[in-house]
Amino acid sequence: MKFWIKLILGIVTIISIILSVSRYITVRQNFINSLDNNVKQNANKHRLERYYLDSNIVSKIQQGEEFTEDHLYEYIKSLYSYMENDLEGIEIYSENKVKIISSFDKSNKLKLDNIDDFLDKDVDKYIIKKVDNNNYMIFSSYCTISNVSIYIVNMYDITSIYEERTRQLKDIMYADIIIIIIASVFVSIFSKILTRPIEKLNEASKKIALGKFNERVNIKSNDEIGELASSFNIMAEEIENRINSLNLSIKQKDDFISGFSHEIKTPMTAIIGYSDLLRLKKCDDETRITALNYIYSESKRLEELSYKLLSLMELSKDKIELKKLNIKSFILKTCRRIILENIEIKVDLEDCIVKADESLLEVVIRNLIQNAKKAEPKDLCIYITGKRRGNKYVISIIDTGFGIPKEHINRVTEDFYMVDKSRSRKNGGTGIGLSLCKKILELHGSKINIESEENIGTKVYFELEVIK
């Protein structure tokens, strides 16, 4: 069952129960009030009729008429037969509780339980009895007239009170049905509006489950559903980022395997080919020297590749210990050890003490200078600057070479990634130099930043922590 249907049923049920209980209590209270008022009115009428009987008989006695018990009963009969049109019903009982007179046409159907208890000398009493489809209020009282004691019982029809209660209950029932129908319509509309954001969340979650990780919900509200939608979007974004990261990791892994295989295969093919040539054929000195040079250069390339791979593996295992280092003298010393043909290194360095691992930082500087050389700077210069910025020391390596296309900048630090593979291999590149630099700088709490424009040049810079 849909949530919005449950919501409708729940609200309508609660409205129905509240209406029914409140209306029933109201009708019941009205009925009790009407019954109490009727009791008071009928009690007054009963006392008036008893007084009327008593005063008439006393008046006859005062006029000199003598009343025996038989005379009294006869007079009462004649008096009540005369008053019959004005009375709803009356019965007279003797002191021995024997019925003497009855003007109630349904007296035979009116069976009073425990008549002895109902006819009481000390207390006036009343009861309510149902005869056929009518309800009667019956009063009893004891009185003595001319030394004759009798019980007077009056019957009053109160059916109208019960009929009014029944009528009110029916009217309320019809009114409640109409109210519930109208409420159901409005609650249905309200429920659909209220649950629409939940349906959107459900649809979005299904789309994400099918692989549409860029799916988001546009729900703007300040309630719990709005907070849920915001959390859902954050979760979806995090899932998308994780999936993209996994996809990128898979792609990088594939690129790594592909690049590694190619990097191994190319020099191995040259080594096997030239060694096989030397092994199977007699070659002249020139051919032999050429073959040996190829074997030597490709072997050196494999050696460099193996060293860099070992460096990457070692860096991924352990943390390094950063020590104090005079960065200016360190860079100058490193530059003096790097021999570049037809390329000049120009430095502009501020003196400063930083935290770094000297041997690893030298790998970074060497790789970045070698990359700048491979970019073939137009002015045949590589520029190294070092400036202090607050508690950071910024080192930049700048060249005026062919630059890096914008779409490749974010990927050049991946393992074995090359913008121009043929040119990189021609210059002796392996595609893991920048990747190695990136990992070393991450161990220093820094990152490699690259700014480049094609045919203008490249600037690579990073920060180191200053020791005060």
C-alpha positions in Angstrom: 0.0 0.0 0.0 1.3 3.4 -1.0 2.4 5.8 1.8 0.0 8.5 0.7 -2.9 6.1 0.9 -1.9 5.1 4.4 -1.6 8.8 5.3 -5.2 9.4 3.9 -6.6 6.4 5.8 -4.9 7.4 9.0 -6.0 11.0 9.0 -9.6 10.2 7.9 -9.8 7.5 10.6 -8.5 10.0 13.3 -11.0 12.7 12.1 -13.9 10.1 12.1 -13.1 9.0 15.7 -12.7 12.5 17.0 -15.9 13.7 15.3 -17.9 10.6 16.5 -16.7 10.8 20.1 -17.1 14.6 20.3 -20.6 14.6 18.7 -21.7 11.6 20.9 -20.6 13.3 24.0 -22.4 16.5 22.9 -25.7 14.7 22.1 -25.4 12.6 25.3 -24.9 15.8 27.4 -27.8 17.5 25.7 -30.0 14.5 26.4 -28.9 14.3 30.1 -29.7 18.1 30.4 -33.1 17.7 28.8 -33.9 14.7 30.9 -32.9 16.6 34.1 -35.1 19.5 33.1 -38.0 17.2 32.4 -37.5 15.5 35.7 -37.8 18.8 37.5 -40.8 19.9 35.4 -42.7 16.6 35.9 -41.8 16.5 39.6 -43.4 19.9 39.9 -46.5 18.8 38.0 -46.7 15.7 40.2 -46.6 17.8 43.4 -49.2 20.2 41.9 -51.6 17.4 41.1 -51.1 15.9 44.6 -51.7 19.3 46.1 -54.8 19.8 43.9 -56.3 16.5 45.1 -55.5 17.2 48.7 -56.8 20.8 48.6 -60.1 19.7 46.9 -60.8 17.0 49.5 -59.8 19.2 52.4 -62.2 21.9 51.0 -65.1 19.4 50.9 -64.3 18.3 54.5 -64.3 21.9 55.6 -67.7 22.3 54.0 -69.0 19.7 56.4 -69.0 16.6 54.2 -68.0 13.5 55.9 -65.5 11.2 54.1 -65.1 7.6 54.9 -62.5 5.5 53.1 -65.1 4.4 50.6 -66.4 7.9 50.1 -62.8 9.1 49.6 -62.0 6.5 47.0 -65.2 7.3 45.1 -64.5 11.0 45.2 -60.9 10.4 43.9 -62.3 8.3 41.1 -64.8 10.9 40.1 -62.3 13.7 40.4 -59.7 12.0 38.3 -62.3 10.9 35.7 -63.2 14.6 35.5 -59.5 15.6 35.1 -58.6 12.7 32.8 -58.2 14.9 29.7 -55.7 17.0 31.5 -53.6 14.1 32.9 -51.3 11.8 31.0 -51.8 9.0 33.4 -52.4 8.4 37.1 -52.7 5.5 39.5 -53.8 5.4 43.1 -52.7 2.7 45.5 -54.0 2.0 48.9 -51.8 2.0 52.0 -51.6 -1.7 51.5 -50.2 -1.0 48.0 -53.3 -2.3 46.2 -54.2 -0.5 43.0 -57.5 1.5 43.4 -57.6 3.7 40.4 -55.7 3.7 37.0 -56.2 6.1 34.2 -53.2 4.8 32.3 -54.5 2.9 29.2 -51.2 0.8 29.1 -51.2 -0.1 32.7 -51.4 -3.7 31.9 -48.2 -3.5 30.0 -46.5 -1.4 32.6 -45.0 -3.9 35.0 -43.2 -2.2 37.8 -40.4 -4.3 39.3 -40.4 -4.4 43.1 -43.5 -2.2 43.5 -43.0 -2.4 47.2 -39.7 -0.6 46.9 -41.1 1.9 44.5 -44.0 2.9 46.7 -42.2 4.5 49.7 -43.8 6.4 52.5 -40.7 8.4 53.3 -39.3 9.4 50.0 -40.8 10.5 46.6 -39.4 8.4 43.8 -39.3 8.3 40.1 -38.3 5.7 37.4 -38.2 5.7 33.6 -39.9 2.7 31.8 -40.4 1.9 28.2 -43.8 0.7 27.1 -44.2 -0.4 23.5 -42.3 2.4 21.6 -42.8 5.1 24.2 -40.8 6.1 27.2 -42.6 7.2 30.5 -41.3 8.9 33.6 -43.2 7.6 36.6 -43.4 9.5 39.9 -44.7 8.1 43.2 -45.5 9.9 46.5 -47.3 9.1 49.7 -50.0 11.3 51.3 -52.7 11.1 54.0 -56.2 12.6 53.3 -58.9 12.6 56.0 -57.1 9.8 57.9 -56.8 7.8 54.7 -53.3 7.1 53.4 -52.8 6.6 49.7 -49.9 6.4 47.1 -50.3 8.6 44.1 -48.4 7.5 41.0 -48.2 9.8 37.9 -47.0 8.8 34.4 -45.5 11.4 32.0 -44.7 10.6 28.4 -41.1 11.7 27.7 -40.8 9.9 24.3 -40.1 13.2 22.6 -36.8 13.5 24.5 -35.6 10.1 23.2 -36.8 10.9 19.7 -34.9 14.2 19.7 -31.8 12.3 20.8 -32.3 9.8 17.9 -32.9 12.7 15.5 -29.8 14.5 16.6 -27.7 11.3 16.2 -29.0 10.8 12.7 -28.4 14.4 11.7 -24.9 14.2 13.1 -24.2 11.0 11.3 -25.2 12.5 8.0 -23.2 15.6 8.7 -20.2 13.6 9.7 -20.4 11.5 6.5 -20.4 14.7 4.4 -17.5 16.2 6.5 -15.5 12.9 6.2 -16.0 12.9 2.4 -14.9 16.5 2.0 -12.0 15.9 4.4 -10.9 12.8 2.4 -10.8 14.9 -0.8 -8.6 17.6 0.8 -6.5 15.1 2.7 -5.9 13.2 -0.6 -4.7 16.4 -2.3 -2.6 17.3 0.8 -1.1 13.8 0.9 -0.1 13.8 -2.7 1.6 17.2 -2.3 3.3 16.0 0.9 4.6 12.8 -0.6 5.6 14.1 -3.9 9.1 14.9 -2.7 9.4 11.4 -1.4 8.4 10.1 -4.8 11.0 12.2 -6.4 13.6 10.8 -4.0 12.5 7.3 -4.8 12.7 7.9 -8.6 16.2 9.5 -8.2 17.4 6.6 -6.1 16.2 4.1 -8.8 18.0 6.1 -11.5 21.2 6.1 -9.4 20.8 2.4 -8.9 20.7 2.0 -12.7 24.0 3.9 -13.0 22.9 7.5 -13.5 25.1 8.9 -10.8 24.6 12.5 -11.9 20.9 12.4 -10.9 19.9 15.0 -8.2 16.6 16.1 -6.6 15.4 19.7 -6.6 13.4 19.9 -3.4 13.5 23.2 -1.5 11.9 23.2 1.9 12.9 23.9 5.4 11.4 20.8 6.9 12.8 17.3 7.5 12.0 16.3 3.9 14.1 19.2 2.7 17.0 18.1 5.0 16.6 14.6 3.6 16.7 15.8 0.0 19.9 17.8 0.8 21.5 14.8 2.5 20.4 12.7 -0.5 22.1 15.1 -2.9 25.3 15.1 -0.8 25.2 11.3 -0.8 24.6 11.1 -4.5 27.5 13.5 -5.2 29.8 11.5 -2.9 28.8 8.3 -4.7 29.4 10.0 -8.1 32.8 11.2 -6.9 33.7 7.8 -5.6 32.5 6.1 -8.8 34.4 8.6 -10.9 37.4 8.1 -8.7 37.2 4.3 -9.1 36.7 4.7 -12.9 39.7 7.0 -13.0 41.7 4.6 -10.9 40.8 1.7 -13.2 41.7 3.8 -16.2 45.0 4.9 -14.6 45.7 1.2 -13.8 45.0 0.2 -17.4 47.1 3.1 -18.6 49.9 2.1 -16.2 49.8 -1.5 -17.3 49.6 -0.5 -21.0 52.4 2.1 -20.6 54.6 -0.2 -18.5 54.2 -3.0 -21.0 55.0 -0.7 -23.9 58.0 0.8 -22.0 59.4 -2.7 -21.4 58.5 -4.1 -24.8 60.1 -1.3 -26.9 63.7 -1.5 -25.5 63.5 -5.2 -25.1 62.6 -5.5 -28.8 65.6 -3.4 -29.8 67.9 -5.3 -27.4 66.8 -8.7 -28.7 66.9 -7.6 -32.3 70.4 -6.1 -32.2 71.8 -8.8 -30.0 70.4 -11.4 -32.4 72.0 -9.5 -35.3 75.4 -9.7 -33.6 74.9 -13.3 -32.7 73.8 -14.7 -36.1 75.7 -12.5 -38.6 79.2 -11.2 -39.1 79.0 -7.5 -39.0 81.4 -4.8 -39.8 82.7 -2.5 -37.1 80.3 0.3 -37.8 77.2 -1.9 -37.7 78.5 -3.7 -34.6 79.1 -0.3 -32.8 75.7 0.9 -33.8 74.1 -2.3 -32.5 76.0 -2.2 -29.3 75.1 1.5 -28.8 71.4 0.7 -29.2 71.7 -2.2 -26.8 73.5 0.0 -24.3 71.1 2.9 -24.5 68.0 0.7 -24.3 69.5 -1.1 -21.3 70.1 2.2 -19.6 66.6 3.2 -20.3 65.3 -0.1 -18.7 67.6 0.6 -15.7 66.2 4.1 -15.3 62.7 2.8 -15.6 63.3 0.1 -13.0 64.9 2.6 -10.6 61.9 4.9 -10.9 59.4 2.1 -10.4 61.3 1.0 -7.3 61.2 4.6 -6.1 57.4 4.7 -6.6 57.0 1.5 -4.7 59.2 2.6 -1.8 57.4 5.9 -1.6 54.0 4.2 -1.3 55.2 2.2 1.7 56.8 4.5 4.2 56.6 8.0 5.5 59.7 10.2 5.3 61.5 12.2 7.9 61.6 15.9 7.1 64.7 17.8 8.3 66.0 21.4 8.1 67.3 22.4 4.7 68.8 25.6 3.4 66.8 25.6 0.2 68.9 28.2 -1.7 72.2 26.5 -1.3 70.6 23.1 -1.9 69.1 24.2 -5.3 72.3 25.8 -6.4 74.3 22.7 -5.5 71.8 20.5 -7.4 71.9 22.7 -10.5 75.7 22.5 -10.6 75.5 18.7 -10.7 73.1 18.8 -13.7 74.8 19.0 -17.1 72.5 20.3 -19.9 73.8 20.7 -23.4 73.1 24.1 -24.9 70.6 25.0 -22.0 71.3 27.5 -19.3 69.7 27.4 -15.8 69.0 30.8 -14.4 68.1 31.0 -10.7 66.4 33.7 -8.5 66.3 32.4 -5.0 65.6 33.9 -1.6 67.6 32.5 1.3 65.3 30.4 3.6 65.3 27.3 5.8 62.6 24.7 5.0 61.5 21.2 6.1 62.4 18.6 3.4 64.0 15.3 2.6 67.2 16.3 0.7 67.6 13.2 -1.4 63.9 13.0 -2.4 63.7 16.8 -3.1 66.7 16.4 -5.4 64.7 13.9 -7.4 61.9 16.4 -7.8 64.3 19.2 -8.9 66.1 17.0 -11.4 62.9 15.6 -12.9 61.4 19.0 -13.3 64.6 20.5 -14.9 64.8 17.4 -17.3 61.1 17.9 -18.3 61.8 21.6 -18.9 64.7 20.7 -21.1 62.6 18.2 -23.1 60.1 21.0 -23.7 62.8 22.6 -25.9 62.7 26.2 -24.6 62.9 28.8 -27.3 65.4 31.0 -25.4 67.5 28.0 -24.4 67.0 28.9 -20.7 65.3 27.3 -17.7 64.3 29.6 -14.9 64.2 28.5 -11.2 62.7 31.0 -8.7 62.3 30.6 -4.9 60.1 33.1 -3.0 58.9 33.1 0.6 55.1 33.6 1.0 54.3 33.8 4.7 55.1 30.4 6.2 55.5 28.8 2.8 58.4 28.8 0.3 57.3 28.6 -3.3 59.7 27.0 -5.8 58.9 27.5 -9.5 60.6 25.9 -12.6 59.7 27.8 -15.8 60.5 27.2 -19.4 59.5 28.7 -22.8 59.0 25.4 -24.6 56.1 24.0 -26.6 53.8 23.8 -23.6 51.1 21.4 -22.6 47.5 21.4 -24.1 44.9 22.3 -21.4 43.0 18.9 -21.7 46.3 17.1 -20.7 47.4 19.2 -17.8 45.3 17.2 -15.2 46.7 13.9 -16.4 50.4 14.5 -16.9 51.1 13.4 -13.3 49.6 9.9 -13.9 51.9 7.0 -14.3 53.2 6.5 -17.8 51.1 9.3 -19.2 52.7 11.2 -22.1 51.3 14.1 -24.1 53.3 13.2 -27.2 54.6 9.7 -26.8 56.9 9.7 -29.8 58.6 12.9 -28.8 58.9 11.8 -25.1 60.5 8.5 -26.1 62.8 10.3 -28.5 64.0 12.5 -25.5 64.3 9.4 -23.3 61.1 9.9 -21.3 59.4 7.2 -19.4 56.2 8.9 -18.4 56.6 8.5 -14.7 58.8 11.4 -13.8 55.9 13.8 -12.9 54.1 11.0 -11.1 57.2 10.4 -9.0 57.4 14.2 -8.3 53.7 14.3 -7.3 54.1 11.4 -4.7 57.3 12.9 -3.2 55.6 16.3 -2.8 52.6 14.7 -1.2 54.9 13.2 1.4 56.1 16.7 2.0 52.5 17.9 2.6 52.6 19.8 -0.7 51.3 19.3 -4.3 52.5 19.9 -7.8 50.9 22.8 -9.7 51.2 23.2 -13.4 50.4 26.3 -15.5 51.0 26.0 -19.3 50.0 27.3 -22.7 50.9 25.8 -26.0 53.8 27.3 -27.8 54.3 29.8 -24.9 55.8 27.7 -22.1 55.2 25.9 -18.8 55.4 26.9 -15.1 55.6 24.1 -12.5 55.6 25.2 -8.9 55.2 23.7 -5.4 55.4 24.9 -1.8 57.5 23.8 1.2 57.0 24.6 4.9 59.3 27.3 6.3 61.1 26.8 9.5 61.2 30.1 11.5 
